[in-house]
Amino acid sequence: MHQEVLLTQIRKKIGDKSLNDEIANILNISYDAAHRRTSLKAKFSFEEALELAKYYQISLNEFLNSENQLVVQKTTPVISTDDLQSFFQNNLNVFDRLPLSDEMKIYYSAKDIPFFYTLSDTLLSRFKIYVWMNLLNAKQFFVPFLEFSPPNFNLNTKELRRKYEEQNVIEIWNDTTISSILQQISFYFDTRLLLKNEAGIILNEVKEVIEYIEKKTDTNPKYQIYENELMQLSNDIFFCHPKNSLLAMPLNTFGYILINDIKTCSETYNYFEHQIKNSKSLSTSGNRDRKIFFNKMYQQIDDLVEKLKI
């Protein structure tokens, strides 16, 4: 029974390709040995089944008898700045394993400004990493921002942002999405770990990000942004594809739980679509509604500039 389930899932993944050829190549066995397994005359070994499931990104949840149990993955934990390289590489690997095409949609529940937009060679990008590392290990990194110097991983971050921006992206925001970064700037300014000049530059770069997203809303047909005033946003990222979906749920500042279970992904898709029905599309609404929304963001930035007397 389990072998039939595995073979059915592989057939869905490979389309018109030869099932026997695929299995023979992946397991490094002969065509005849592969045929015996696909015809159910021989069983996969435990190692062979795991190798195939891993290669084709088939969730082990397909083989559980209980609908209330899940096998999940989690990303590598980040404890120091040296671990950041693996964090960004892990995110790139997620994109590499997914069937990126016009059929792929990425749903992002933007509790904070999606981190893809802060992946750049800016003071804002450095400040976000500074905040993240302080949250993870305050004793080790609670130093003035001016003294903080993370490793250079520009190539990975630029590639990660490029891959995200090339997809069909649907983001759900509200007027608190920007609050987190503004609170962080205010906190580190009040504790004198962030100087006035640095705070001014970072706030200006936050404004530039919002201006970029506002322009993108009007000019990029692959990008959709919705305002939902009632939904509790979560920073969940859902990669939705007819053949291979993936839900990434935040575990901590840098960690994600990864779920590719078909039933869970179907429920996640229905949940996002339900929330979108109760949201206002800023991509298709008139200029007035769009301006009202983004002006709320600009006003929050201006209010903090005034408060900090920058």
C-alpha positions in Angstrom: 0.0 0.0 0.0 2.7 2.5 1.0 4.7 1.6 -2.1 1.7 2.3 -4.3 1.2 5.7 -2.6 4.9 6.5 -3.2 4.7 5.5 -6.9 1.5 7.5 -7.4 3.2 10.6 -6.0 6.3 10.2 -8.1 4.1 9.8 -11.3 2.5 13.1 -10.4 5.9 14.8 -10.1 7.5 13.5 -13.3 4.6 13.9 -15.8 5.3 12.1 -19.1 8.8 10.9 -18.2 9.6 7.2 -17.9 8.9 6.1 -14.3 11.4 3.2 -14.6 14.1 5.4 -16.1 13.7 8.0 -13.3 13.9 5.4 -10.5 16.8 3.5 -12.0 18.8 6.8 -12.3 18.0 8.0 -8.8 18.6 4.7 -7.0 21.5 3.8 -9.3 19.9 0.4 -10.1 19.2 -1.4 -13.4 16.1 -0.7 -15.5 14.9 -4.3 -14.8 15.3 -3.7 -11.1 13.4 -0.5 -11.3 10.6 -2.2 -13.3 10.3 -4.9 -10.6 9.7 -2.2 -8.1 7.2 -0.2 -10.1 5.3 -3.3 -11.0 5.2 -4.2 -7.3 7.0 -7.5 -7.8 9.7 -6.2 -5.5 9.6 -3.8 -2.6 11.7 -0.7 -2.1 14.1 -0.9 0.8 13.5 1.7 3.6 16.6 3.6 2.4 15.4 3.6 -1.2 11.9 4.9 -0.3 13.5 7.7 1.8 15.8 8.6 -1.1 12.9 8.8 -3.5 10.8 10.8 -1.1 13.7 13.2 -0.5 14.5 13.6 -4.2 10.9 14.4 -5.2 10.1 16.4 -2.1 7.3 14.0 -1.2 6.0 14.5 2.3 6.2 11.5 4.6 2.8 12.6 5.8 1.4 10.8 2.8 2.3 7.5 4.7 0.8 8.4 8.1 -2.5 6.9 9.0 -3.5 9.8 11.2 -4.7 13.1 9.8 -3.7 14.8 13.1 0.0 14.0 12.9 2.5 15.7 10.7 6.1 15.2 9.8 7.8 18.6 9.3 11.2 20.0 8.5 12.9 23.0 10.2 15.6 25.2 8.9 19.1 25.3 10.5 19.1 27.4 13.6 21.0 30.7 13.6 23.0 31.5 16.7 25.7 33.8 15.5 26.3 36.1 12.5 28.4 33.3 11.0 25.3 31.2 10.7 23.5 33.8 8.6 25.2 32.5 5.5 23.5 29.1 5.9 20.2 30.9 6.6 20.2 32.7 3.3 21.5 29.6 1.5 18.7 27.6 3.0 16.2 30.1 1.7 17.8 29.9 -1.8 17.6 26.1 -1.6 13.8 26.3 -0.9 13.4 28.2 -4.2 15.7 25.8 -6.0 13.6 22.8 -4.9 10.3 24.3 -6.0 8.9 24.2 -9.5 9.2 27.9 -10.2 6.9 28.8 -13.1 3.9 30.9 -14.0 1.8 28.3 -12.0 3.7 29.2 -8.8 2.1 31.8 -6.5 3.7 33.0 -3.3 1.4 34.2 -0.5 3.0 36.3 2.2 1.2 37.3 5.4 3.1 40.5 6.1 3.2 41.0 9.9 6.4 42.9 9.2 7.7 44.3 5.9 8.7 41.1 4.0 12.4 40.6 4.7 13.1 40.1 1.0 12.8 43.9 0.5 15.5 44.6 3.1 18.0 42.3 1.4 20.3 45.0 0.0 23.5 46.8 0.6 22.0 49.5 2.8 22.1 50.6 6.4 18.6 49.4 6.8 19.6 45.8 5.8 22.5 45.9 8.3 20.2 47.3 11.0 17.7 44.5 10.5 20.4 41.9 10.9 21.6 43.8 14.0 18.1 43.6 15.5 17.7 40.0 14.6 21.0 39.0 16.2 20.2 41.0 19.4 16.9 39.2 19.7 18.6 35.8 19.4 21.6 36.5 21.6 21.5 39.7 23.4 24.7 39.2 25.5 26.8 38.6 22.5 25.5 41.3 20.2 24.2 44.0 22.4 26.7 46.6 21.2 26.3 50.0 19.6 25.1 49.7 16.0 28.1 51.6 14.8 30.3 48.7 16.0 28.3 46.0 14.4 29.7 44.5 11.2 28.0 41.4 9.8 29.8 39.1 7.3 29.4 40.0 3.6 26.8 37.8 2.0 25.6 40.3 -0.7 25.6 37.7 -3.5 23.2 35.3 -1.7 20.9 38.1 -0.5 20.7 39.7 -4.0 19.9 36.3 -5.6 17.3 35.6 -3.0 15.5 38.9 -3.5 15.7 38.5 -7.3 14.1 35.0 -7.1 11.3 36.3 -4.9 10.5 39.3 -7.0 10.3 37.2 -10.2 7.4 35.1 -8.9 3.7 35.8 -8.8 3.5 37.3 -5.4 0.4 38.0 -3.3 1.1 39.9 -0.1 -1.4 40.8 2.7 -0.6 43.9 4.7 -2.3 46.2 7.1 -1.2 49.6 8.5 0.7 47.9 11.4 3.0 46.0 9.0 5.5 48.9 9.2 5.2 49.2 13.0 7.8 46.6 13.9 10.8 48.3 12.1 9.7 51.7 13.5 9.5 50.4 17.0 13.0 48.8 16.6 14.5 52.1 15.4 12.8 54.0 18.3 14.0 51.5 20.9 17.7 51.5 19.8 17.7 55.2 19.5 16.3 55.6 23.0 18.9 53.3 24.4 21.6 55.3 22.6 22.8 52.3 20.7 21.6 53.9 17.5 22.9 57.4 16.7 20.7 60.2 15.3 22.4 60.3 12.0 22.1 56.5 11.5 18.5 56.6 12.6 17.8 59.3 10.0 19.4 57.3 7.2 17.6 54.1 8.2 14.2 55.9 8.3 14.8 57.4 4.9 15.6 53.9 3.6 12.4 52.5 5.1 10.5 55.2 3.2 12.3 54.3 0.0 11.2 50.6 0.5 7.6 51.7 0.9 7.9 54.0 -2.2 9.3 51.1 -4.1 6.4 48.8 -3.1 3.8 51.5 -3.9 5.3 51.9 -7.4 5.5 48.1 -7.8 1.8 47.9 -6.9 1.0 50.1 -9.9 3.4 48.8 -12.4 4.1 45.1 -11.9 1.3 42.8 -13.1 2.8 39.8 -11.2 2.5 41.6 -7.9 -0.7 41.9 -5.8 -1.0 43.5 -2.4 -4.1 43.4 -0.2 -5.1 45.4 2.9 -6.8 43.4 5.6 -7.7 45.4 8.6 -9.0 42.4 10.7 -6.6 39.5 10.0 -3.9 38.6 12.5 -0.9 38.6 10.2 1.8 36.0 10.9 4.8 36.3 8.4 3.7 32.8 7.0 5.0 32.3 3.5 3.0 29.9 1.3 4.5 28.6 -2.0 1.5 27.4 -3.9 1.9 25.1 -6.9 -0.5 22.5 -8.3 2.2 19.8 -8.0 4.4 20.9 -5.2 3.3 23.4 -2.5 5.2 24.4 0.7 4.2 26.3 3.8 7.0 28.1 5.7 5.9 29.1 9.2 8.2 31.2 11.4 9.7 29.3 14.3 11.8 32.2 15.6 13.5 35.3 14.1 15.6 33.3 11.6 13.9 29.8 11.7 11.1 28.3 9.7 9.0 25.1 10.0 8.6 23.7 6.5 5.4 21.7 5.7 4.7 20.2 2.3 1.8 17.9 3.4 -0.9 18.0 0.6 -3.8 18.3 3.0 -2.2 21.0 5.1 -1.2 23.0 2.0 -4.7 22.7 0.6 -6.1 24.1 3.9 -3.5 26.9 3.8 -4.5 27.8 0.3 -8.2 27.9 1.3 -7.3 30.1 4.3 -5.4 32.6 2.3 -8.0 32.8 -0.4 -10.7 33.3 2.3 -8.7 36.2 3.8 -8.2 37.8 0.4 -11.9 37.8 -0.2 -12.2 39.8 3.0 -9.4 42.2 2.0 -9.1 45.3 -0.2 -7.0 44.9 -3.3 -4.6 47.8 -3.6 -3.4 46.6 -7.0 -6.8 46.9 -8.6 -8.4 49.6 -6.5 -8.3 53.3 -7.6 -5.5 55.7 -6.9 -7.4 57.2 -3.9 -7.5 53.9 -1.9 -3.9 53.2 -2.7 -2.8 56.6 -1.7 -4.7 56.5 1.6 -3.0 53.2 2.5 0.5 54.2 1.6 0.1 57.6 3.1 -0.6 55.9 6.4 2.9 54.4 6.2 4.6 57.6 5.3 2.8 59.4 8.1 4.1 56.8 10.6 7.6 57.4 9.4 7.2 61.2 9.5 5.8 61.0 13.1 8.9 59.0 14.2 11.2 61.5 12.5 9.5 64.3 14.4 9.5 62.4 17.7 13.3 61.7 17.5 13.9 65.2 16.2 15.9 64.0 13.3 
